[in-house]
Amino acid sequence: MRKLRLIIKREYFTRVKTKGFIIGTILVPLLGIAFCLLIIFLVRHKPSQTMRLVIVDNSGTLAQPITHNLDGKLENGQPEFTIVETIVRPASPDAVQQDLRSRINSEKIDAYLWIPADATQSFELHMRNPDNFALIGPLSGAVDQAVISARLSDRGVHLDDVKEILRGTDLKLLKVSEAGESVEKGQSIGIAVALVILLYTALLMYGIITMRSVLEEKTTRTMEVLISAVTPFELLLGKILGVAAAAFTQFAIWMISTALLFTYGALAAVGMGAGSALSGVHIPISLVLYAGIFFFGGYFLYSAMFAAIGSACSNEQDAQQLQWIAMAPLVFCMVIYSMVLNDPTSTTSVVLSEIPFFSPVLMALRISLQTPPFWQIALALVLLFLTTIVSIWASAKIYRVGILMYGKRPSIVEMFRWLRYS
């Protein structure tokens, strides 16, 4: 037991004292904050310059109502659009378009709107920056209102304010849970996606770290000295537990930072106001605990698999070719998580989240969206625990044979054959 503690201590402090670990532990929460602030900035950012627009009206009737509907204001109080010129039924359309394109290229105007003679045809907006959605939206709305008003007038229906009549209503979404009801503006999906990415990244990263730790000692022949003092199983278990302690330390810091940051939506409330989509974000303590438990179980499962791969290979290139065996279930989780996201209570979602190789990610995802019955969570944990024991046992068998084998990379069939060795 003393030797096992020494191995765990060495593996733990070797990693937590590195600059990479410290920088990564601090940098990930900071990057998360920076990412949130960037989203807030992009959502709140609006154009600050008026669009100079020329309207070419081949119908002869729509330019005036469109101009009337373009009454929006920028944050600085300036109008969103300035109608530089209105051209009605040009005698030479091609010449007019060529002239307007040259005026856009010379930056004398920003865009021109081409209205067809028949309103059933497509309207065209010519501009240098077609990705300026902040102004394209209001312009499209003004065109729609003018066309609808013209169609109604043709049928004898005259309306003074089409915009007010066509104005829709807000559908307020309320998420019902055992704790009560809360306004849903997409924050649950945001938390779920962030949790999936965090679990996927952490499991994959620390699994590869475990594999490289085994591979490093094997390639430097340190392994030959170590197994003279401890058994292969003790060495494998010490490595897994040592890296697990480092992984859980970092993961706990990340989860606690995330929980503290978004529990009451303080950052979002300051940045976007109390009515924003993020201002009501609340991460239950139960979700943090369940995510930690499934991460810990998933780590032991995948680290045992990665350790077995590392022990069976003699160099980094061979390990990279074999690591797809352990990576495949995690990659599959990222491929199908959107299906679970859309319907977390479907039979397919329930079955997939109970499979031990998927449950660390998919069951945590289901819990973040809609907490499943406790028996499903308990069953997933039991299956994960049993599979982890079998995985560690099988990895120890492969580890015992593979750590002293050099040269040719063993095939998958040969690795399975090692499991039968006594």
Phi, psi and omega in degrees: 000324180295320179295322179296318179297321179295320179295315179299315181299317181295312181297323183290305185287335175299329183266317185288342179270355180283153178295325180299318180295314182296314180295317180297320180297321181277323188289322183299310176299322179295320176296324176298316178296316180298321179296317178297317179296324178295317178298316179301316180296316182293323180292320184275344184291131178229157180300148179248356181239141178289138177276124177274116191237138171249133180250124176252109187254101177279347178274331180083000185230345189261343184298316184294312178295327177295315177301320179296324182281343180275070186246016182287158181239147172279172180297332179275006177091350179283154178292149179293326184230142171240118181277103182290321184199147174239121181249119183254124176045069181296144180289328181233086184302319182296317180294321179296316180296320179296319178294319181292323177296321178292326178290326176292315181295329177272004176064028174280329173227165181262330183194164170222143181258123181258112180261121182288162178294326178256118184294348178281347179274173184283138170277151182234132175245114182258124182202163180279333182239083182288357180264010180278073187293336182297329179257335178295322179301305178300322179294317178298320178296320179295320177295316180300316181296319180294317181294316180297318179298320179294320179295319179294322179296322178297335180261012176084013179254116182248121182238138180279326185225085181294324182301316182291324182289322183275357181295127180279185179239159179274135174259110183273123181263132179237124179272123181264128177217176179296335180278352181128208181241147177217148179290129182255119178234027179099358183292328179296318178294321179299315179296317182297314181295318179298321180293318179299313180297319181295314180294315180300312182296315183293316180297316180292317183296313183283334172296316179293324177299317177298316180298316181290330177296316177295316183295323181296314181291330179287316183289333178269004179066013175294331182301323183296328177283319184295316185286354173281344181250333182227162177281155178304322180294317178297321180293316178297312182297320179297319179296314182297314181292322179295313177293326178298318178299317178295317180296316182291326176300311181292316181296321179296320178297317180296314182294317180295320178298317179296316181297315180295326183288320189247359184306313180246014176063031184299315181297315182294321181297321179289318186280326188237352181096163186293339181267008184285169182291336183258354189288346179252016185296130178220123179256111181297147177299326180299323179294319178298317181293314179297319179298320178294319180295313181291327176296316181297314178296317179295325179298311181300322181295308185284326179294325176296320179293316180293323178296320178297320178295317179298321181288335183275347184253157182255347179207172184296322182296316178297320181295321179295327179286334181264342187291348177299335179299316180278331183282333187305314179298323179292318178296320178299322177300319180290333180286321187256000186296333179295328177294317176293325179298320182285326182214080185290348182256003180292160180300319180298316180297319180295313182296314181296322181287346177271343179290124188305325182287342180253335188300325179303330180261310189286323178291321175298323177296315180296321180296322181291333181271309183203107187304118180287170175304149185298328182296329178291319178295315181296319179297318179298320180292319179296313179296321178295319180295314180294318179295324179296319178299314179296320181295317178294320178298313180294320179295323178297323177297312180293321181298318183297323180275321190282335187295336181251012179258131181232164177099238186294136177288128181290152176278167179297322178298319180293323178295322176294329179293327179297335181294338182273351180290139182276000000 
